[in-house]
Amino acid sequence: MPTRGGASDQGPATSAGRTGPSPAPEPGRTSWSAVAGLMGAGVVAAAQIGGASAALPVLQDEFGLSSTAAAWYLSTVSALGAACGALLGWLGQTLGFGRQIRIGLLAIVLADLGGAAVDSLAGLLIARVGEGLGLVMVILAAPPLLAEVSAPAHRRLVSGAWGAYLPVGSGLAALLVPPALGWVGWRGASVADAVLAAVVLVLVLRWVPSTGQRGRATAAGLLGALRSRSVLIITAAFGLYSAQFLAVVGLLPASLVTDEGMSVAAAGVLGAITFLVSAPGNFLGAYLLHRGAPLRWVIPAGCAGMVATAWIVLDPAHPAGLRVAAAIVFSLTGGLVPASLFAALAAVSGGTRSAGAAIGLLTQGSALGQLLGPPLVVAVGSAVAAGVAARAVLLGCFAALVAVGATVLPRGERIRPT
């Protein structure tokens, strides 16, 4: 278990009058500036999810997007992660994680600027593919690089806190993009997003080492991740967590509009807030792990909170205020789970030739859960007379499997470097 405290630095070491990229952190020291830069990159990447969702009604009007085209526009990111996560993560290790995260941010900048200039549906979809590719590159490169720039005493804290990138980036974008659309239009909002990504890219260039674990992608590195019992369990658990989280929090705004007669704007704000409160849960989980709490306690605690509140969120017979409050508790307690799973993956694969493939597998599991979870939960509820009960039972089964996965994770397993 990591100890409390530990050495840290105050940012990149520079000599008088010298500027440039941060060197690799000294052994045993945490580069908090590099951690901040990587977290910022994750938030910007995740903003491509929430921002696209918020801007979609405007884009549908301007480009005449059909429901099918709109769905494909939104799901491009998940589709890329689900189809190519492990492969891109494995190949990215050849490039080097530091270089990969820079290229990913640059792809987001160029795609946002290109998207603001297009006047055709084909151009819009191409720009979206560029955003998705940049996002996937960032989220694949950041976790193993965070492990490299963190001292052993802080590794669980930093790796666990990484899980907050998604609710923070997506949630803030969902809150901020709608007013931005009213002020500067969707093209102006896209340019603003490009500027923000460019600022983060400059910080990453300044603070984050460009070296890091690098080497030719080998079959042994990929097989090391595929053969690791821990990596496979963590991947499956993350997929099940993502499925239940999106099935509850992601579908909440539509349910509030349909069942409670709430306006689309009000439901969207409540949905964004509910998504955002997962971030404090992530930070709490990271802190508990840093203080020595075992995974086999933290993950089941998060699952228990999700099980206890899911039924209330799903049941339209409850008052709207109670359903929203339950959703907030669901999201907050659920945040303990991704923090723990990211920390567990870093402990198993960080610093090995299998690190890229391992985070790629986790990304695939998460993307598959996001793609399949909500439709499956809705289909089960529609097929059974007691729809709400059936959905709650299915979600409870998902949570139980995640908790079981935490208890059967091999203790102390680590992929051997090759």
ZATOR-176606 format. One line per field, with one value per residue (C-alpha): residue in three letters; z, y, x; residue number from 1. Coordinates in steps of 0.05 Angstrom, whole numbers. Example, Ala and Ser with C-alpha at 12.3 -4.5 7.8 and 13.67 -1.06 7.14 Angstrom:
<rs>
rest = c(Ala; Ser);
up = c(156; 143);
north = c(-90; -21);
east = c(246; 273);
nr = c(1; 2);
</rs>
This chain:
<rs>
rest = c(Met; Pro; Thr; Arg; Gly; Gly; Ala; Ser; Asp; Gln; Gly; Pro; Ala; Thr; Ser; Ala; Gly; Arg; Thr; Gly; Pro; Ser; Pro; Ala; Pro; Glu; Pro; Gly; Arg; Thr; Ser; Trp; Ser; Ala; Val; Ala; Gly; Leu; Met; Gly; Ala; Gly; Val; Val; Ala; Ala; Ala; Gln; Ile; Gly; Gly; Ala; Ser; Ala; Ala; Leu; Pro; Val; Leu; Gln; Asp; Glu; Phe; Gly; Leu; Ser; Ser; Thr; Ala; Ala; Ala; Trp; Tyr; Leu; Ser; Thr; Val; Ser; Ala; Leu; Gly; Ala; Ala; Cys; Gly; Ala; Leu; Leu; Gly; Trp; Leu; Gly; Gln; Thr; Leu; Gly; Phe; Gly; Arg; Gln; Ile; Arg; Ile; Gly; Leu; Leu; Ala; Ile; Val; Leu; Ala; Asp; Leu; Gly; Gly; Ala; Ala; Val; Asp; Ser; Leu; Ala; Gly; Leu; Leu; Ile; Ala; Arg; Val; Gly; Glu; Gly; Leu; Gly; Leu; Val; Met; Val; Ile; Leu; Ala; Ala; Pro; Pro; Leu; Leu; Ala; Glu; Val; Ser; Ala; Pro; Ala; His; Arg; Arg; Leu; Val; Ser; Gly; Ala; Trp; Gly; Ala; Tyr; Leu; Pro; Val; Gly; Ser; Gly; Leu; Ala; Ala; Leu; Leu; Val; Pro; Pro; Ala; Leu; Gly; Trp; Val; Gly; Trp; Arg; Gly; Ala; Ser; Val; Ala; Asp; Ala; Val; Leu; Ala; Ala; Val; Val; Leu; Val; Leu; Val; Leu; Arg; Trp; Val; Pro; Ser; Thr; Gly; Gln; Arg; Gly; Arg; Ala; Thr; Ala; Ala; Gly; Leu; Leu; Gly; Ala; Leu; Arg; Ser; Arg; Ser; Val; Leu; Ile; Ile; Thr; Ala; Ala; Phe; Gly; Leu; Tyr; Ser; Ala; Gln; Phe; Leu; Ala; Val; Val; Gly; Leu; Leu; Pro; Ala; Ser; Leu; Val; Thr; Asp; Glu; Gly; Met; Ser; Val; Ala; Ala; Ala; Gly; Val; Leu; Gly; Ala; Ile; Thr; Phe; Leu; Val; Ser; Ala; Pro; Gly; Asn; Phe; Leu; Gly; Ala; Tyr; Leu; Leu; His; Arg; Gly; Ala; Pro; Leu; Arg; Trp; Val; Ile; Pro; Ala; Gly; Cys; Ala; Gly; Met; Val; Ala; Thr; Ala; Trp; Ile; Val; Leu; Asp; Pro; Ala; His; Pro; Ala; Gly; Leu; Arg; Val; Ala; Ala; Ala; Ile; Val; Phe; Ser; Leu; Thr; Gly; Gly; Leu; Val; Pro; Ala; Ser; Leu; Phe; Ala; Ala; Leu; Ala; Ala; Val; Ser; Gly; Gly; Thr; Arg; Ser; Ala; Gly; Ala; Ala; Ile; Gly; Leu; Leu; Thr; Gln; Gly; Ser; Ala; Leu; Gly; Gln; Leu; Leu; Gly; Pro; Pro; Leu; Val; Val; Ala; Val; Gly; Ser; Ala; Val; Ala; Ala; Gly; Val; Ala; Ala; Arg; Ala; Val; Leu; Leu; Gly; Cys; Phe; Ala; Ala; Leu; Val; Ala; Val; Gly; Ala; Thr; Val; Leu; Pro; Arg; Gly; Glu; Arg; Ile; Arg; Pro; Thr);
up = c(0; -14; 45; 61; 38; -4; -44; -96; -139; -151; -226; -283; -267; -305; -302; -306; -373; -401; -424; -457; -444; -375; -367; -341; -266; -219; -192; -130; -143; -170; -223; -203; -261; -309; -272; -279; -354; -366; -326; -367; -431; -407; -391; -459; -493; -454; -472; -543; -517; -477; -526; -585; -549; -529; -599; -634; -640; -674; -721; -739; -760; -801; -835; -837; -798; -794; -728; -754; -776; -710; -672; -713; -702; -627; -625; -667; -605; -571; -637; -645; -574; -578; -644; -639; -565; -552; -620; -616; -544; -564; -625; -586; -542; -602; -613; -540; -493; -488; -564; -571; -524; -561; -628; -598; -573; -640; -675; -632; -647; -723; -722; -683; -730; -791; -764; -755; -828; -861; -899; -915; -876; -902; -876; -809; -801; -822; -769; -718; -735; -723; -655; -637; -658; -617; -557; -561; -568; -506; -461; -482; -470; -406; -355; -368; -371; -305; -274; -302; -275; -206; -147; -119; -58; -101; -157; -131; -116; -185; -224; -186; -195; -271; -273; -260; -330; -362; -316; -309; -384; -408; -352; -359; -435; -427; -381; -419; -492; -494; -471; -518; -576; -560; -557; -614; -651; -660; -704; -653; -598; -640; -648; -573; -560; -608; -571; -504; -532; -560; -492; -459; -514; -498; -424; -441; -485; -427; -369; -393; -412; -486; -472; -428; -440; -514; -556; -615; -608; -597; -596; -526; -501; -530; -506; -437; -429; -460; -415; -351; -308; -272; -337; -363; -298; -294; -366; -356; -291; -325; -382; -333; -293; -356; -378; -313; -304; -373; -369; -307; -313; -388; -396; -337; -376; -427; -371; -335; -398; -414; -345; -307; -362; -349; -402; -444; -419; -346; -354; -391; -334; -282; -324; -331; -256; -241; -288; -256; -185; -205; -203; -127; -121; -164; -121; -57; -84; -103; -34; 2; -39; -25; 49; 43; 35; -3; -71; -46; 1; -40; -103; -68; -29; -93; -123; -62; -68; -141; -126; -69; -111; -182; -170; -145; -205; -254; -223; -249; -191; -145; -142; -191; -135; -102; -168; -182; -111; -118; -185; -152; -98; -152; -190; -129; -99; -168; -176; -127; -179; -238; -191; -162; -229; -260; -198; -202; -276; -263; -208; -256; -321; -307; -335; -374; -448; -439; -410; -476; -493; -422; -422; -492; -469; -412; -462; -505; -446; -426; -498; -507; -441; -463; -531; -507; -436; -445; -503; -464; -401; -441; -480; -416; -385; -447; -453; -382; -350; -287; -329; -273; -229; -286; -302; -229; -222; -285; -260; -193; -227; -264; -198; -163; -218; -211; -136; -145; -194; -142; -92; -139; -168; -157; -104; -124; -196; -244; -318; -326; -371; -437);
north = c(0; 70; 111; 179; 239; 231; 275; 322; 378; 449; 444; 435; 448; 506; 545; 621; 646; 576; 552; 489; 423; 394; 340; 272; 275; 252; 181; 182; 251; 271; 324; 358; 406; 347; 316; 382; 385; 314; 324; 386; 346; 295; 348; 381; 313; 295; 363; 336; 289; 338; 395; 354; 332; 403; 430; 374; 407; 468; 423; 383; 446; 475; 411; 373; 315; 255; 218; 164; 213; 249; 184; 167; 237; 228; 155; 164; 171; 108; 70; 87; 66; 3; -20; 2; 17; -40; -34; 42; 37; -18; 20; 85; 56; 56; 130; 146; 168; 240; 248; 213; 261; 321; 294; 279; 350; 378; 334; 364; 435; 423; 385; 440; 494; 453; 438; 512; 524; 468; 478; 406; 345; 305; 358; 359; 284; 285; 338; 295; 235; 280; 301; 228; 206; 261; 243; 170; 185; 230; 182; 124; 161; 199; 142; 107; 174; 195; 132; 152; 223; 202; 177; 109; 143; 183; 134; 109; 180; 206; 146; 145; 220; 211; 181; 250; 274; 248; 278; 343; 353; 328; 360; 429; 427; 408; 468; 519; 503; 521; 594; 598; 577; 636; 685; 664; 608; 538; 558; 608; 555; 507; 559; 573; 499; 497; 556; 521; 457; 497; 529; 460; 435; 492; 473; 400; 419; 460; 414; 342; 302; 284; 219; 168; 93; 81; 22; -20; -49; -123; -182; -197; -130; -141; -213; -192; -149; -201; -256; -216; -240; -173; -132; -174; -169; -93; -86; -125; -88; -20; -41; -61; 2; 46; 9; 21; 92; 116; 77; 117; 185; 189; 175; 218; 283; 249; 214; 281; 312; 252; 232; 299; 348; 386; 433; 407; 463; 449; 374; 385; 427; 376; 321; 358; 371; 298; 278; 328; 303; 238; 277; 288; 213; 199; 245; 213; 144; 165; 195; 132; 89; 137; 129; 54; 32; -34; -39; -97; -47; 17; -14; -53; 10; 49; -8; -10; 64; 55; -5; 32; 92; 64; 42; 111; 145; 99; 99; 157; 145; 182; 259; 292; 323; 255; 224; 278; 273; 198; 207; 254; 202; 148; 189; 210; 141; 110; 155; 110; 55; 84; 116; 47; 12; 62; 56; -20; -19; 27; -19; -79; -49; 18; 22; -43; -57; -76; -9; 18; -45; -50; 20; 6; -55; -16; 38; -15; -43; 26; 42; -24; -12; 57; 31; -30; -14; 37; 1; -65; -35; -1; -64; -106; -55; -55; -130; -144; -123; -97; -52; -10; -70; -109; -51; -43; -117; -117; -57; -91; -152; -108; -76; -143; -169; -107; -118; -191; -172; -128; -184; -235; -190; -224; -186; -161; -184; -144; -155; -172; -123; -153);
east = c(0; 26; 46; 19; 57; 119; 165; 138; 164; 140; 137; 186; 258; 287; 351; 354; 333; 319; 252; 228; 192; 196; 248; 228; 213; 267; 257; 214; 185; 117; 114; 49; 54; 55; -4; -43; -27; -50; -114; -127; -117; -168; -219; -211; -217; -280; -311; -317; -371; -413; -403; -426; -489; -507; -496; -533; -602; -570; -529; -591; -627; -569; -547; -613; -586; -633; -641; -595; -542; -546; -537; -476; -449; -452; -429; -366; -323; -352; -347; -273; -257; -298; -268; -196; -180; -131; -98; -89; -63; -14; 12; 14; 68; 114; 101; 111; 55; 81; 81; 14; -21; 8; -16; -84; -93; -68; -120; -175; -151; -150; -216; -251; -224; -241; -311; -324; -308; -347; -412; -430; -452; -393; -345; -380; -374; -301; -287; -324; -280; -219; -246; -259; -190; -158; -201; -183; -109; -110; -148; -104; -39; -54; -63; 4; 39; 8; 38; 106; 106; 80; 121; 100; 71; 23; 9; -58; -81; -63; -87; -153; -164; -157; -226; -256; -235; -299; -352; -315; -302; -370; -409; -377; -386; -459; -469; -427; -440; -515; -503; -443; -487; -532; -474; -428; -465; -440; -383; -358; -365; -324; -269; -270; -261; -202; -170; -179; -149; -90; -78; -76; -30; 19; 16; 28; 87; 115; 101; 95; 158; 159; 197; 164; 158; 171; 190; 170; 100; 110; 63; 89; 64; -5; -9; 15; -48; -94; -67; -70; -127; -128; -132; -189; -228; -217; -239; -303; -318; -308; -354; -409; -400; -404; -467; -505; -480; -501; -567; -586; -552; -550; -625; -646; -659; -704; -742; -753; -781; -826; -849; -847; -864; -799; -771; -713; -667; -682; -674; -608; -580; -601; -570; -505; -502; -517; -460; -412; -422; -388; -323; -322; -336; -275; -231; -258; -243; -172; -162; -187; -140; -82; -97; -93; -166; -168; -202; -245; -279; -282; -311; -368; -384; -394; -435; -479; -495; -514; -559; -593; -612; -623; -695; -715; -684; -719; -788; -832; -880; -831; -830; -782; -742; -731; -711; -659; -632; -626; -590; -540; -526; -522; -470; -430; -423; -413; -352; -315; -314; -275; -224; -210; -208; -159; -115; -117; -98; -40; -14; -17; 9; 42; 113; 109; 107; 34; 12; -16; -53; -81; -111; -135; -173; -204; -225; -257; -294; -320; -341; -377; -414; -435; -458; -496; -517; -573; -607; -604; -633; -689; -704; -709; -756; -800; -802; -824; -890; -856; -810; -780; -768; -736; -689; -669; -655; -612; -573; -566; -536; -486; -466; -460; -414; -370; -366; -349; -295; -263; -261; -230; -175; -108; -69; -1; -5; 38; 51; 124; 161; 183);
nr = c(1; 2; 3; 4; 5; 6; 7; 8; 9; 10; 11; 12; 13; 14; 15; 16; 17; 18; 19; 20; 21; 22; 23; 24; 25; 26; 27; 28; 29; 30; 31; 32; 33; 34; 35; 36; 37; 38; 39; 40; 41; 42; 43; 44; 45; 46; 47; 48; 49; 50; 51; 52; 53; 54; 55; 56; 57; 58; 59; 60; 61; 62; 63; 64; 65; 66; 67; 68; 69; 70; 71; 72; 73; 74; 75; 76; 77; 78; 79; 80; 81; 82; 83; 84; 85; 86; 87; 88; 89; 90; 91; 92; 93; 94; 95; 96; 97; 98; 99; 100; 101; 102; 103; 104; 105; 106; 107; 108; 109; 110; 111; 112; 113; 114; 115; 116; 117; 118; 119; 120; 121; 122; 123; 124; 125; 126; 127; 128; 129; 130; 131; 132; 133; 134; 135; 136; 137; 138; 139; 140; 141; 142; 143; 144; 145; 146; 147; 148; 149; 150; 151; 152; 153; 154; 155; 156; 157; 158; 159; 160; 161; 162; 163; 164; 165; 166; 167; 168; 169; 170; 171; 172; 173; 174; 175; 176; 177; 178; 179; 180; 181; 182; 183; 184; 185; 186; 187; 188; 189; 190; 191; 192; 193; 194; 195; 196; 197; 198; 199; 200; 201; 202; 203; 204; 205; 206; 207; 208; 209; 210; 211; 212; 213; 214; 215; 216; 217; 218; 219; 220; 221; 222; 223; 224; 225; 226; 227; 228; 229; 230; 231; 232; 233; 234; 235; 236; 237; 238; 239; 240; 241; 242; 243; 244; 245; 246; 247; 248; 249; 250; 251; 252; 253; 254; 255; 256; 257; 258; 259; 260; 261; 262; 263; 264; 265; 266; 267; 268; 269; 270; 271; 272; 273; 274; 275; 276; 277; 278; 279; 280; 281; 282; 283; 284; 285; 286; 287; 288; 289; 290; 291; 292; 293; 294; 295; 296; 297; 298; 299; 300; 301; 302; 303; 304; 305; 306; 307; 308; 309; 310; 311; 312; 313; 314; 315; 316; 317; 318; 319; 320; 321; 322; 323; 324; 325; 326; 327; 328; 329; 330; 331; 332; 333; 334; 335; 336; 337; 338; 339; 340; 341; 342; 343; 344; 345; 346; 347; 348; 349; 350; 351; 352; 353; 354; 355; 356; 357; 358; 359; 360; 361; 362; 363; 364; 365; 366; 367; 368; 369; 370; 371; 372; 373; 374; 375; 376; 377; 378; 379; 380; 381; 382; 383; 384; 385; 386; 387; 388; 389; 390; 391; 392; 393; 394; 395; 396; 397; 398; 399; 400; 401; 402; 403; 404; 405; 406; 407; 408; 409; 410; 411; 412; 413; 414; 415; 416; 417; 418);
</rs>
